[in-house]
């Protein structure tokens, strides 16, 4: 499976998901928020 990230500030990189999707999200969502400079509302 492939995971793509995008936001109003622009796209993030594509990632290949191998194994458990929930584990992948736990390990990668924080870095995506930081890289895309998203703010918590």
Protein Blocks (a to p, Z undefined) as FASTA:
>chain_A
ZZddddfkbccdddddehjfklmmmmmmmmmmmmnopacZZ
